[in-house]
Amino acid sequence: MGAGMRTDVPLGPEIWLRGPVPTPAPVPVPGPVPAPVPVPVPPEFVHPSATPRRYSFVGVHGGAGTTTLAAVYGGHDCGRDWPGPAAPQSVLLVARTHAAGLHSALHILEAFRRGEAAPPGLDLDAVVLVADAPGRLPRPLAQRIKVIESAIDVYRVPWVPAWRLGDLTGPPPRETGTLTRLTASATATATP
């Protein structure tokens, strides 16, 4: 081995899976094919894609903005707690774009990946980053966001002066169209 080569590091790419892992298709066995036996399927499993996808906003630090996001985009405000059994199990982590917020988001993502952060059964769908101030982000913060984006989907919410004053009556910011569509489709399918 060459000098300086570490042998205690696992080789190969690290793979992260989001959502359920599909079961491989059965391998056909030669011979006579028996007639299929109808198996009763509970109605809730007939069309799994028809199940409404609602979201729980979970803050990774205090003041992340979960209450505002839940009010503007719809969804369940969990504050800094994981969703309980009655809350939607699809999680959108929320952090501010300041150094402490991004650090907290990276820390929770890593712990979630290791299975240490959350109760079983939760589906971590994305991170929502809420601007901590108006204007452009400093380069070191933008670089941290790129690291988060390499691991999970990220939705960015710009600085909204009206929200700071408590006015949540206007439409969501134009720049958040993808987040608006994500949460609107969840709300539309969840409403009878």
Stockholm file with secondary structure:
# STOCKHOLM 1.0

chainA/1-192         MGAGMRTDVPLGPEIWLRGPVPTPAPVPVPGPVPAPVPVPVPPEFVHPSATPRRYSFVGVHGGAGTTTLAAVYGGHDCGRDWPGPAAPQSVLLVARTHAAGLHSALHILEAFRRGEAAPPGLDLDAVVLVADAPGRLPRPLAQRIKVIESAIDVYRVPWVPAWRLGDLTGPPPRETGTLTRLTASATATATP
#=GR chainA/1-192 SS CCTTCCSSSCCSCCCCCCSCCCCCCCCCCSSCCCCCCCCCCCGGGTCGGGSCCCEEEEESSTTSCHHHHHHHHCSEECTTSCCCTTSCSEEEEEEESSHHHHHHHHHHHHHHHTTCSSCTTCEEEEEEEECSSSSCCCHHHHHHHHHHHTTSEEEEECCCHHHHTTCCCSCCCGGGHHHHHHHHHHHHHHCC
#=GC SS_cons         CCTTCCSSSCCSCCCCCCSCCCCCCCCCCSSCCCCCCCCCCCGGGTCGGGSCCCEEEEESSTTSCHHHHHHHHCSEECTTSCCCTTSCSEEEEEEESSHHHHHHHHHHHHHHHTTCSSCTTCEEEEEEEECSSSSCCCHHHHHHHHHHHTTSEEEEECCCHHHHTTCCCSCCCGGGHHHHHHHHHHHHHHCC
//
